[in-house]
């Protein structure tokens, strides 16, 4: 079995008020399905990217800490699952379910 990251992407101006009860039920059902299938290793939701801190090491050994995300983009990871799946095809099946439950774009990426 291999490890996969299933990441949910939100726009920077994501409004959590769009997360209604139906969406919450769909995500809860997906989490229960993942646990029952024995694939879910970890799940976590993240605060908005504006709450992030970025650390950058410079060649001289100094470290710079900035407010905000490392990358300046229009989207950020809003939450994720770490799954253990037989292969990418299985991970993509879970990714499809995640995209539907979360009503958001999803990225599926294998771990080394």
N, C-alpha and C positions, 0 to 999 in steps of 0.2 A: 504494500500500500504506500502511496505517496501523499505528501502534504500539499494542499492547495489553499491559496488565499482567495476568498470571494469578497471583493470590496464593493461597497455601495458608494456611488458618487453623487454629491449634491452640489448645486450651484452655490457660489459664495453668499448669495442673498437668500438662501434657503429659509423658508418660513415653516417652522415646526407645527404651526397651527393647521397645516394641511394634513397632518397625520391624524386622521379620524379613527373612530372605534373599529371600523371595518378593517382598516390598514393594520391596526394593532393586533386584531384577531388573526389576520392573515400571517403576520410575522410570527406571532406566538405559535400558530399551527405549524408553520415551517420549522421553527425551532424544535417543536416536539417530534416532528417527522424525522429531522436530522438525528436527534438523540435516539429515537427508536431504531433507525437504520444503522446506528453505531458509527456515523461519520463525523459528527461534530466534536472537535477538540476544544475550541474556544470561540466565543462570540463577544463582541464589544461594540458599543456605540461611542462615538466621539463627540466632544464639544465642537463648536464651530472653529474653523481654521483661525479666526481672529484671536482665539485664546491660546494658540500655539506659541512656542518659543523655538527659535532656530539657533543651532550652535554651529559655528564654522571655525575649523582649525586653520591657522595660517602657517606658512613654512617656517616662520621664526618662533613657532611654539605658542604664540598668543592665541587666545580663544575669544571670538566675538559672539555675543548672545544678542539676538534681535527679537523683537516682538513680531508675531505673525508666522505664517507657514514658511517653509524652506523655499518652496516654489511659488512665484506669483502667477497664479492661474485664475481662471474664472470658475473652476470647480475644485472640490476637495473631497477626500474620503470622509464620509459621514459615519461609517460603521463597517464592520467586517466580520466574517467567519473564518476560522481556520478549520479546514476539513481534512480528513484522511480518506482518500478515494482510491479505487483500483487504477484509474487512469483519467486522462483529461476529459474523455467523453462523459464519464460519470460526474466529474466536477462541473462540467458544463450543464448537465441536467439540473444540478442543484443551483447553479448560477441562473438558469432560466427561471426557476421557481423563486429565487431571491429577487430578480428583476420585477416579476409580477407582484410579489408580496409587498415589496418596498416602493413600487411605482417609480423606479429610478434606474439609471444606467448602472450596470454591474461589470466589473472586471474580474476575470478568473485567471490566476497566475500560479504556476507551480513553484514550490520551494526547491532549492538545490538539494 
